[in-house]
Amino acid sequence: MIGLAALLAAQMPPIGVEPQETIIKLAFDPARLFGNRSHALVEIQYLGDDYAFPVYAIAIQRDCVGKRGPNCQPTLIARMVRAPNAKTVERPRWAGAAIVGRVKQAGAKTADQVALVLDELELDWLEADLSSCPGAMAVVPDAERAEWVPPAVTRPKAIRPIEMFLHFDKVTVSFAGDYTRKTTFSGRIADHLPSGWAIRLAAALEPCWRPATEPPPWRRAATPRPPAAPAALPAPRP
């Protein structure tokens, strides 16, 4: 753990520069976890520290169990991309920083080059059916009880304690039930905020994830890798 922290400190990139912008665009943009967003419901993005280290992205959309059409059994499907070791390191941002450090170390500049490094890193690329995940379904309705409007707006004359937050991880949560409305929260993590709800939902989904069968989002964006050349056959014996 100490060695990982030292590595990350040595490779800490400036705020808001490459390569993390490309990494997030290719792999950690929740809007890209499904090829078709017409049934999107929830999109969650977890970025660590002021450096926006990519930790995970989750997207949930309506889908069918079995074939579409009159026999469609509606359900909610979730997909996740997550940094390796994000569940085991002391701070999730360290796992995201390790991705950035690896891409920088490889000298990857273009989207294709970054995608090749992401392939090597073996990011978690997961899928879950919420209809068979009762823990997650129990958390979903709690979103309506989250504090979406700051007290500074609803209670402007109230005396509030001074709060200071430094280098906090940021969670962005978007809800889009139909094409006429999209509600988005972006900010620090706290139990009473939509960010806290997103963290609880991610935890409830944990036992229900399985490997996703669709290509990961960074593979859909990058140029397909050319097939490997066949190995040369040995010369025939005389």
Secondary structure, DSSP 8 states (H G I E B T S, - for coil): -HHHHHHHHHT---TT-TTHHHHHHHHS-GGGSSS--TTEEEEEEEEETTTTEEEEEEEEEEEEESSSSTT-EEEEEEEEEE-TTTTTSSSHHHHHHHHHHHHHHHT--SHHHHHHHHHHHT-EEEEEEGGG-HHHHHHGGGGGGS--S-HHHHSTTS--------S--EEEEEEEEETTEEEEEEE---TTSHHHHHHHHHHHHGGG-EE--S--HHHHHS----------------
